[in-house]
Amino acid sequence: MVNSFYHKASYQGSAYTLSQLPPDKGIEVAFAGRSNVGKSSAINAITNIKGLARISKTPGRTQMINFFQLDASRYLVDLPGYGYAKVPESVKQQWRLLLSSYLEQRYSLRGIVLVMDIRHLLQPFDVQMLEWCQSRGLPVRVLLTKSDKLKQGAAKQACQKVTTYLQEFFPFAQTQLFSAHTRVGIEEIQAQLDIWFNLT
């Protein structure tokens, strides 16, 4: 049964600079990923709230850190998409500073959901994210999104490829298939979130 706790999510606010971040308390789980990998769609599917996180076909639309409150002390966080976004270099530099500072300094951050398009695995940004999390000692759950775009056998093969890579280089990270369209993997990621949010 899909967990209804995440259906309580509501938009709390956004931060474009470090000074705009809300107080560093409670528990936060952040969603990270390259532009256009399906990060916002994943958040909407997990919470079962259509339109909670804005979806766009334009890469790089998420330009701020967006906070979604679950209860008085728990938050889902949508980090800026990064990659081939058609934005000025100065904006990309601002994203890098905001993202790196958040990942390195945020005390309330308990885990990272690293979102990858199953058709474009382990891009340089993904590896950089894993290295950041390794340096911080943060656990990671890799969501291979848009798994419905591949046949079942090919999707499982892609998942095994990433799992094998992580076991060798980043053993603190786990992998799963996910599709916002067919709702594959929602209960699995919710179970992981439950652990990070101390709900179990």
C-alpha positions as CSV (number, residue, x, y, z in Angstrom):
1,M,0.0,0.0,0.0
2,V,1.4,3.4,-1.0
3,N,2.3,5.5,2.1
4,S,-0.1,8.4,2.6
5,F,2.3,10.3,4.8
6,Y,4.0,11.9,1.7
7,H,0.6,13.1,0.5
8,K,0.9,15.7,3.2
9,A,3.7,17.5,1.4
10,S,3.2,21.2,0.8
11,Y,5.4,23.8,-0.8
12,Q,7.2,25.8,1.9
13,G,9.5,28.1,-0.1
14,S,12.6,28.5,-2.3
15,A,16.2,29.7,-1.8
16,Y,18.3,31.2,-4.6
17,T,21.1,32.0,-2.1
18,L,22.5,30.5,1.1
19,S,21.1,33.3,3.1
20,Q,17.6,32.4,2.0
21,L,17.7,28.8,3.3
22,P,15.3,28.1,6.1
23,P,16.6,27.2,9.6
24,D,18.9,24.2,9.6
25,K,16.9,21.9,11.8
26,G,14.7,18.9,11.5
27,I,15.3,16.2,8.9
28,E,15.7,16.9,5.1
29,V,16.1,14.5,2.2
30,A,17.2,16.1,-1.0
31,F,16.6,15.1,-4.6
32,A,19.5,15.8,-7.0
33,G,20.0,15.1,-10.6
34,R,21.0,16.5,-14.0
35,S,18.5,18.7,-15.9
36,N,15.5,17.0,-17.3
37,V,16.0,13.6,-15.7
38,G,12.6,13.5,-14.2
39,K,13.3,14.8,-10.7
40,S,10.2,16.9,-10.3
41,S,8.1,14.1,-11.7
42,A,9.6,11.7,-9.2
43,I,8.7,14.0,-6.3
44,N,5.1,14.4,-7.6
45,A,4.7,10.7,-7.9
46,I,6.2,9.9,-4.5
47,T,3.8,12.4,-2.8
48,N,1.0,11.6,-5.2
49,I,0.4,15.3,-5.6
50,K,0.2,16.5,-9.2
51,G,2.0,19.7,-9.8
52,L,3.7,19.9,-6.4
53,A,7.1,20.2,-8.0
54,R,7.0,22.1,-11.3
55,I,7.6,20.1,-14.4
56,S,9.1,21.5,-17.6
57,K,10.4,20.1,-20.8
58,T,13.0,22.9,-20.7
59,P,16.2,21.7,-19.0
60,G,17.3,23.8,-16.0
61,R,13.9,25.1,-15.1
62,T,14.5,24.3,-11.4
63,Q,16.9,27.1,-10.6
64,M,16.5,27.3,-6.8
65,I,16.4,24.9,-3.8
66,N,12.8,24.2,-3.3
67,F,11.5,23.0,0.1
68,F,8.4,20.8,0.6
69,Q,7.2,20.3,4.2
70,L,5.8,17.0,5.3
71,D,5.3,17.8,9.0
72,A,6.8,20.1,11.6
73,S,10.3,18.7,11.3
74,R,10.5,16.8,8.0
75,Y,11.1,18.1,4.5
76,L,11.7,17.0,0.9
77,V,14.1,19.2,-0.9
78,D,14.3,19.7,-4.7
79,L,17.9,20.8,-5.7
80,P,18.6,22.7,-8.9
81,G,18.9,20.6,-11.9
82,Y,22.4,20.7,-13.4
83,G,23.9,19.8,-16.8
84,Y,23.1,21.1,-20.2
85,A,20.7,23.8,-19.1
86,K,20.7,26.8,-21.5
87,V,21.4,29.5,-18.9
88,P,24.2,32.0,-18.6
89,E,27.5,30.8,-17.2
90,S,27.1,33.2,-14.2
91,V,23.9,31.4,-13.3
92,K,25.5,28.0,-13.5
93,Q,28.3,29.2,-11.2
94,Q,25.6,30.4,-8.7
95,W,24.0,27.0,-8.9
96,R,27.3,25.3,-8.2
97,L,28.0,27.4,-5.2
98,L,24.5,27.0,-3.8
99,L,24.5,23.2,-4.4
100,S,28.0,22.5,-3.1
101,S,27.5,24.7,0.0
102,Y,24.1,23.1,0.8
103,L,25.5,19.5,0.4
104,E,28.7,20.3,2.5
105,Q,27.2,22.4,5.3
106,R,23.5,21.3,5.8
107,Y,23.3,19.6,9.2
108,S,19.7,18.5,8.8
109,L,20.4,16.7,5.5
110,R,20.1,12.9,6.1
111,G,20.1,11.4,2.6
112,I,20.2,12.1,-1.1
113,V,17.9,10.7,-3.8
114,L,20.1,10.8,-6.9
115,V,17.9,10.8,-10.0
116,M,19.3,9.4,-13.3
117,D,17.5,8.9,-16.6
118,I,17.9,5.2,-17.2
119,R,18.9,6.0,-20.8
120,H,21.8,8.2,-19.7
121,L,23.6,6.5,-16.8
122,L,26.4,7.8,-14.6
123,Q,27.1,11.1,-16.2
124,P,30.0,13.2,-14.8
125,F,27.6,15.2,-12.6
126,D,26.2,12.0,-11.1
127,V,29.7,10.8,-10.2
128,Q,30.5,14.3,-8.7
129,M,27.3,14.0,-6.6
130,L,28.4,10.6,-5.3
131,E,31.8,11.9,-4.4
132,W,30.2,14.8,-2.5
133,C,28.0,12.4,-0.6
134,Q,31.0,10.1,0.1
135,S,32.9,13.0,1.6
136,R,29.9,13.9,3.8
137,G,29.1,10.3,4.7
138,L,25.6,10.7,3.3
139,P,23.6,7.7,2.2
140,V,22.3,7.7,-1.4
141,R,19.4,6.0,-3.2
142,V,19.8,6.1,-7.0
143,L,16.5,6.3,-8.8
144,L,16.7,5.2,-12.4
145,T,13.8,7.1,-13.8
146,K,11.8,6.7,-17.0
147,S,12.3,2.9,-16.7
148,D,9.1,2.5,-18.7
149,K,11.1,3.8,-21.8
150,L,13.0,0.5,-21.9
151,K,11.9,-3.1,-22.2
152,Q,11.9,-4.9,-18.9
153,G,15.0,-6.9,-19.6
154,A,16.9,-3.9,-20.7
155,A,15.8,-1.9,-17.7
156,K,17.0,-4.7,-15.3
157,Q,20.3,-4.8,-17.2
158,A,20.8,-1.1,-16.8
159,C,20.0,-1.3,-13.1
160,Q,22.5,-4.1,-12.6
161,K,25.2,-2.1,-14.4
162,V,24.8,0.8,-12.0
163,T,24.6,-1.5,-9.0
164,T,27.8,-3.2,-10.0
165,Y,29.5,0.2,-10.5
166,L,28.3,1.5,-7.1
167,Q,29.4,-1.7,-5.3
168,E,32.9,-1.1,-6.5
169,F,33.3,2.6,-6.1
170,F,30.4,3.9,-3.9
171,P,29.1,1.0,-1.8
172,F,27.1,3.3,0.4
173,A,24.7,3.9,-2.5
174,Q,21.8,1.7,-3.5
175,T,19.9,1.5,-6.9
176,Q,16.3,1.0,-7.9
177,L,14.1,1.2,-11.0
178,F,11.5,4.0,-11.0
179,S,8.8,5.3,-13.3
180,A,6.5,8.2,-12.5
181,H,4.4,7.2,-15.5
182,T,3.8,3.5,-14.5
183,R,4.4,4.1,-10.7
184,V,7.1,1.4,-10.6
185,G,9.3,1.7,-7.5
186,I,7.2,4.2,-5.5
187,E,6.7,2.0,-2.5
188,E,10.4,1.1,-2.5
189,I,11.6,4.6,-2.4
190,Q,9.0,5.6,0.2
191,A,10.3,2.8,2.4
192,Q,13.8,4.3,2.2
193,L,12.5,7.7,2.9
194,D,10.7,6.3,6.0
195,I,14.1,5.1,7.3
196,W,15.8,8.5,6.7
197,F,12.9,10.3,8.3
198,N,12.9,8.0,11.4
199,L,9.3,6.9,10.6
200,T,10.0,3.2,11.1
